[in-house]
Amino acid sequence: TTTPLAAGELNRPYVGETEKLLIDIMYRANTIPYLICAMTIDEIDGLVPKRDNNAQQSKVDGISVLLSHIEGVKNIPNLIVFGATNRRNMMDEAFLRRMQAKCFVGRPS
């Protein structure tokens, strides 16, 4: 199964909603271990922006929860997470370190 998402769909207005949605998606993948599940998040930089002194606390909390669950993806062998961005320099460094592979796709010719 494939779950295409845009980061804007995951950024919920109330504290904890984004994290709950991600947990629900990962739980669904865990309940069907016989199928490969791919979670594709477009514009992922909007979900995991760089943390700095000016970052909103709710955003920082969301990134922290997401990081702990991305780390847990290793325990869900049938789940593959793809993130797409054209602003890698705007993304959280800890998140980038946890991604197992990074691929550059240039402009089409």
C-alpha positions as a Markdown table, in Angstrom:
| # | Residue | x | y | z |
|---|---|---|---|---|
| 1 | Thr | 0.0 | 0.0 | 0.0 |
| 2 | Thr | 1.1 | 3.6 | -0.6 |
| 3 | Thr | 0.2 | 6.6 | 1.5 |
| 4 | Pro | 1.1 | 9.8 | -0.4 |
| 5 | Leu | 1.0 | 12.8 | 1.9 |
| 6 | Ala | 2.0 | 16.5 | 1.7 |
| 7 | Ala | 3.6 | 17.9 | 4.8 |
| 8 | Gly | 0.7 | 20.4 | 5.0 |
| 9 | Glu | -1.7 | 17.5 | 5.5 |
| 10 | Leu | 0.2 | 16.4 | 8.5 |
| 11 | Asn | 0.7 | 19.8 | 10.1 |
| 12 | Arg | -2.4 | 19.9 | 12.2 |
| 13 | Pro | -3.6 | 23.0 | 14.1 |
| 14 | Tyr | -3.9 | 21.4 | 17.6 |
| 15 | Val | -0.9 | 20.2 | 19.7 |
| 16 | Gly | -0.4 | 16.5 | 19.4 |
| 17 | Glu | -2.6 | 15.9 | 16.3 |
| 18 | Thr | 0.3 | 15.7 | 13.9 |
| 19 | Glu | 2.0 | 13.1 | 16.0 |
| 20 | Lys | -1.1 | 11.1 | 16.5 |
| 21 | Leu | -1.7 | 11.0 | 12.7 |
| 22 | Leu | 1.9 | 9.7 | 12.1 |
| 23 | Ile | 1.5 | 7.1 | 14.8 |
| 24 | Asp | -1.7 | 5.9 | 13.3 |
| 25 | Ile | -0.1 | 5.5 | 9.9 |
| 26 | Met | 2.8 | 3.6 | 11.3 |
| 27 | Tyr | 0.4 | 1.4 | 13.4 |
| 28 | Arg | -1.5 | 0.5 | 10.2 |
| 29 | Ala | 1.8 | -0.6 | 8.5 |
| 30 | Asn | 2.6 | -2.7 | 11.6 |
| 31 | Thr | -0.7 | -4.5 | 11.5 |
| 32 | Ile | -0.2 | -5.8 | 8.0 |
| 33 | Pro | 3.4 | -7.1 | 8.1 |
| 34 | Tyr | 2.9 | -9.2 | 4.9 |
| 35 | Leu | 2.6 | -6.1 | 2.7 |
| 36 | Ile | 5.2 | -3.5 | 1.9 |
| 37 | Cys | 4.0 | -0.1 | 2.9 |
| 38 | Ala | 5.4 | 3.2 | 1.6 |
| 39 | Met | 4.8 | 6.5 | 3.3 |
| 40 | Thr | 5.7 | 9.4 | 0.9 |
| 41 | Ile | 5.8 | 12.9 | 2.4 |
| 42 | Asp | 6.1 | 15.7 | -0.1 |
| 43 | Glu | 7.6 | 19.0 | 1.0 |
| 44 | Ile | 8.8 | 17.3 | 4.2 |
| 45 | Asp | 10.8 | 20.4 | 5.1 |
| 46 | Gly | 7.5 | 21.9 | 6.2 |
| 47 | Leu | 7.1 | 19.1 | 8.7 |
| 48 | Val | 10.7 | 19.0 | 10.0 |
| 49 | Pro | 12.1 | 22.5 | 9.8 |
| 50 | Lys | 15.4 | 23.5 | 11.4 |
| 51 | Arg | 15.2 | 24.0 | 15.1 |
| 52 | Asp | 16.5 | 27.3 | 16.4 |
| 53 | Asn | 15.9 | 29.7 | 19.3 |
| 54 | Asn | 12.9 | 31.3 | 17.4 |
| 55 | Ala | 11.1 | 28.0 | 16.7 |
| 56 | Gln | 7.6 | 27.5 | 18.0 |
| 57 | Gln | 7.6 | 25.1 | 20.9 |
| 58 | Ser | 4.8 | 23.0 | 19.3 |
| 59 | Lys | 6.9 | 22.6 | 16.2 |
| 60 | Val | 9.9 | 21.5 | 18.3 |
| 61 | Asp | 7.7 | 19.0 | 20.2 |
| 62 | Gly | 6.3 | 17.6 | 16.9 |
| 63 | Ile | 9.8 | 17.2 | 15.5 |
| 64 | Ser | 11.0 | 15.4 | 18.6 |
| 65 | Val | 8.0 | 13.0 | 18.5 |
| 66 | Leu | 8.5 | 12.4 | 14.8 |
| 67 | Leu | 12.2 | 11.7 | 15.3 |
| 68 | Ser | 11.5 | 9.1 | 17.9 |
| 69 | His | 9.1 | 7.4 | 15.6 |
| 70 | Ile | 11.3 | 7.6 | 12.5 |
| 71 | Glu | 13.9 | 5.8 | 14.7 |
| 72 | Gly | 11.3 | 3.2 | 15.4 |
| 73 | Val | 10.7 | 2.6 | 11.7 |
| 74 | Lys | 13.5 | 0.1 | 11.9 |
| 75 | Asn | 11.2 | -2.1 | 13.9 |
| 76 | Ile | 8.6 | -2.0 | 11.2 |
| 77 | Pro | 10.4 | -3.8 | 8.4 |
| 78 | Asn | 7.6 | -3.5 | 5.9 |
| 79 | Leu | 7.4 | 0.4 | 6.2 |
| 80 | Ile | 9.5 | 2.6 | 3.9 |
| 81 | Val | 9.4 | 6.3 | 4.4 |
| 82 | Phe | 10.2 | 8.6 | 1.5 |
| 83 | Gly | 10.5 | 12.4 | 2.0 |
| 84 | Ala | 10.8 | 14.9 | -0.9 |
| 85 | Thr | 12.0 | 18.4 | -0.6 |
| 86 | Asn | 13.7 | 21.1 | -2.7 |
| 87 | Arg | 14.9 | 22.9 | 0.5 |
| 88 | Arg | 17.1 | 20.3 | 2.3 |
| 89 | Asn | 19.1 | 23.2 | 3.9 |
| 90 | Met | 16.0 | 24.2 | 5.8 |
| 91 | Met | 15.5 | 20.7 | 7.4 |
| 92 | Asp | 16.3 | 19.6 | 10.9 |
| 93 | Glu | 19.8 | 18.1 | 11.0 |
| 94 | Ala | 18.8 | 15.3 | 13.5 |
| 95 | Phe | 16.1 | 14.2 | 11.1 |
| 96 | Leu | 18.5 | 14.1 | 8.1 |
| 97 | Arg | 20.9 | 12.0 | 10.1 |
| 98 | Arg | 18.2 | 9.4 | 10.8 |
| 99 | Met | 17.2 | 9.0 | 7.1 |
| 100 | Gln | 19.1 | 6.0 | 5.9 |
| 101 | Ala | 19.5 | 7.1 | 2.3 |
| 102 | Lys | 19.5 | 10.5 | 0.5 |
| 103 | Cys | 19.2 | 10.9 | -3.2 |
| 104 | Phe | 19.5 | 14.0 | -5.3 |
| 105 | Val | 17.2 | 14.3 | -8.3 |
| 106 | Gly | 18.3 | 17.1 | -10.6 |
| 107 | Arg | 16.1 | 19.2 | -13.0 |
| 108 | Pro | 14.8 | 17.4 | -16.0 |
| 109 | Ser | 16.6 | 18.0 | -19.3 |
